[in-house]
Amino acid sequence: MSVAKFHITGTFDGAGGVKEGTVEIDRATGMFRVRPKHSRTAYELPLKDVATLVCRQHMYAVVREEKKARQG
């Protein structure tokens, strides 16, 4: 299986603002890896954990919007 690579920008580790980086998705191992440009550190999680984080963030955002609509 292949490894999908994407070049992105973001505030990956919170140090130094917006940076460029690379996201790799390894289909064979089911791993999601982020490596900020000029960094020796790569952050890695199983894809199932990434999916869980995305779903939770979305659910929290929906709850915040509903709460804001009720208050305002």
MIDRENSE-697529 format. One line per 10 residues: number of its first residue (from 1); their letters; for each residue x, y negated, z of N, C-alpha, C. Coordinates in Angstrom, 2 decimals. Example, Ala and Ser with C-alpha at 12.3 -4.5 7.8 and 13.67 -1.06 7.14 Angstrom:
<sites>
1	AS	13.19/5.69/7.80/12.30/4.50/7.80/13.20/3.30/7.80 ~ 12.85/2.25/7.08/13.67/1.06/7.14/12.90/-0.03/7.87 $
</sites>
This chain:
<sites>
1	MSVAKFHITG	0.85/1.18/0.00/0.00/0.00/0.00/0.89/-1.24/0.00 ~ 0.27/-2.36/-0.31/1.05/-3.58/-0.48/0.94/-4.51/0.72 ~ 1.80/-5.50/0.71/1.78/-6.56/1.71/1.33/-7.83/1.00 ~ 0.26/-8.45/1.50/-0.22/-9.70/0.94/0.46/-10.85/1.68 ~ 1.00/-11.82/0.91/1.70/-12.97/1.51/1.01/-14.26/1.10 ~ 0.89/-15.17/2.07/0.27/-16.47/1.83/1.13/-17.55/2.46 ~ 1.32/-18.66/1.76/2.04/-19.80/2.32/1.00/-20.78/2.86 ~ 1.19/-21.19/4.12/0.20/-22.02/4.80/0.88/-23.14/5.57 ~ 0.08/-24.07/6.07/0.55/-25.10/6.99/-0.36/-25.07/8.21 ~ 0.21/-25.38/9.37/-0.59/-25.38/10.59/0.27/-25.70/11.80 $
11	TFDGAGGVKE	-0.37/-25.79/12.95/0.32/-26.02/14.22/0.45/-24.67/14.91 ~ 1.38/-23.88/14.46/1.48/-22.48/14.86/1.75/-22.28/16.34 ~ 2.84/-22.83/16.84/3.20/-22.59/18.23/3.02/-23.83/19.10 ~ 2.46/-24.89/18.55/2.20/-26.10/19.32/3.42/-26.95/19.57 ~ 4.55/-26.59/19.00/5.78/-27.35/19.20/6.15/-28.07/17.90 ~ 6.08/-29.38/17.91/6.54/-30.13/16.75/5.50/-30.43/15.70 ~ 4.24/-30.24/15.97/3.19/-30.61/15.04/3.01/-29.64/13.89 ~ 2.57/-30.17/12.76/2.23/-29.34/11.60/3.51/-28.86/10.92 ~ 3.54/-27.55/10.62/4.68/-26.93/9.96/4.18/-26.05/8.82 ~ 5.09/-25.69/7.94/4.80/-24.69/6.92/5.12/-23.32/7.49 $
21	GTVEIDRATG	4.52/-22.31/6.91/4.79/-20.95/7.37/4.28/-19.93/6.38 ~ 4.43/-18.68/6.75/3.99/-17.58/5.91/3.12/-16.64/6.73 ~ 2.02/-16.21/6.12/1.17/-15.18/6.71/1.34/-13.93/5.86 ~ 1.55/-12.80/6.51/1.65/-11.52/5.82/0.62/-10.58/6.40 ~ -0.07/-9.88/5.52/-1.02/-8.85/5.94/-0.53/-7.53/5.35 ~ -0.12/-6.65/6.25/0.38/-5.34/5.83/-0.78/-4.35/5.86 ~ -1.21/-3.95/4.70/-2.38/-3.07/4.60/-2.08/-1.67/5.12 ~ -0.86/-1.22/4.98/-0.51/0.14/5.40/-0.56/0.29/6.92 ~ -0.05/-0.72/7.63/-0.01/-0.64/9.09/-1.16/-1.37/9.76 ~ -1.90/-2.20/8.99/-3.01/-2.96/9.57/-2.53/-4.08/10.47 $
31	MFRVRPKHSR	-1.37/-4.67/10.14/-0.80/-5.74/10.96/-0.92/-7.09/10.27 ~ -1.11/-8.13/11.06/-1.20/-9.52/10.62/0.00/-10.24/11.23 ~ 0.83/-10.88/10.42/2.07/-11.48/10.90/2.15/-12.93/10.43 ~ 2.52/-13.84/11.32/2.72/-15.25/11.00/4.15/-15.62/11.37 ~ 4.84/-16.27/10.41/6.20/-16.72/10.68/6.32/-18.17/10.24 ~ 6.47/-19.09/11.23/6.69/-20.49/10.87/8.01/-20.64/10.12 ~ 8.04/-21.56/9.16/9.25/-21.78/8.37/10.38/-22.25/9.29 ~ 11.58/-21.80/9.03/12.78/-22.10/9.81/12.72/-21.56/11.23 ~ 11.93/-20.54/11.44/11.82/-19.93/12.77/12.27/-18.48/12.69 ~ 12.92/-18.03/13.72/13.33/-16.62/13.79/12.22/-15.74/14.35 $
41	TAYELPLKDV	11.24/-16.38/14.96/10.16/-15.65/15.61/9.02/-15.40/14.64 ~ 8.51/-14.19/14.63/7.30/-13.85/13.89/6.26/-13.39/14.89 ~ 5.06/-13.90/14.77/3.96/-13.54/15.66/3.13/-12.48/14.96 ~ 2.84/-11.39/15.66/2.22/-10.24/15.02/1.08/-9.70/15.87 ~ -0.04/-9.38/15.21/-1.20/-8.78/15.87/-1.82/-7.75/14.93 ~ -2.48/-6.76/15.50/-3.26/-5.87/14.64/-4.42/-6.64/14.01 ~ -4.78/-6.29/12.79/-5.87/-6.98/12.10/-7.18/-6.94/12.88 ~ -7.42/-5.85/13.61/-8.67/-5.76/14.38/-8.72/-6.84/15.46 ~ -7.57/-7.18/16.04/-7.53/-8.24/17.05/-7.74/-9.62/16.42 ~ -7.20/-9.81/15.23/-7.41/-11.07/14.51/-8.89/-11.24/14.19 $
51	ATLVCRQHMY	-9.54/-10.18/13.73/-10.96/-10.24/13.44/-11.77/-10.58/14.69 ~ -11.40/-9.99/15.82/-12.09/-10.29/17.08/-11.92/-11.76/17.46 ~ -10.70/-12.29/17.31/-10.46/-13.70/17.62/-11.28/-14.63/16.74 ~ -11.36/-14.32/15.46/-12.14/-15.14/14.53/-13.61/-15.13/14.91 ~ -14.15/-13.96/15.20/-15.55/-13.86/15.57/-15.85/-14.62/16.86 ~ -14.99/-14.49/17.84/-15.20/-15.20/19.11/-15.14/-16.70/18.92 ~ -14.16/-17.19/18.15/-14.06/-18.63/17.89/-15.33/-19.14/17.23 ~ -15.85/-18.38/16.28/-17.07/-18.79/15.59/-18.25/-18.81/16.55 ~ -18.39/-17.78/17.38/-19.49/-17.73/18.33/-19.42/-18.89/19.32 ~ -18.22/-19.20/19.81/-18.06/-20.32/20.73/-18.43/-21.64/20.05 $
61	AVVREEKKAR	-18.07/-21.80/18.78/-18.40/-23.02/18.05/-19.91/-23.15/17.88 ~ -20.58/-22.05/17.60/-22.04/-22.09/17.46/-22.69/-22.47/18.78 ~ -22.23/-21.90/19.87/-22.79/-22.22/21.19/-22.56/-23.69/21.52 ~ -21.35/-24.22/21.22/-21.08/-25.64/21.47/-22.02/-26.54/20.67 ~ -22.25/-26.20/19.41/-23.14/-27.00/18.57/-24.58/-26.96/19.09 ~ -25.02/-25.78/19.51/-26.37/-25.66/20.05/-26.51/-26.46/21.34 ~ -25.50/-26.42/22.18/-25.52/-27.17/23.43/-25.55/-28.67/23.15 ~ -24.73/-29.09/22.18/-24.68/-30.51/21.80/-26.04/-30.97/21.26 ~ -26.70/-30.12/20.46/-28.00/-30.47/19.89/-29.06/-30.60/20.99 ~ -29.00/-29.74/21.99/-29.96/-29.82/23.10/-29.77/-31.07/23.93 $
71	QG	-28.50/-31.47/24.13/-28.19/-32.63/24.97/-28.43/-33.95/24.26 ~ -28.24/-33.95/22.95/-28.26/-35.21/22.21/-29.51/-35.44/21.50 $
</sites>
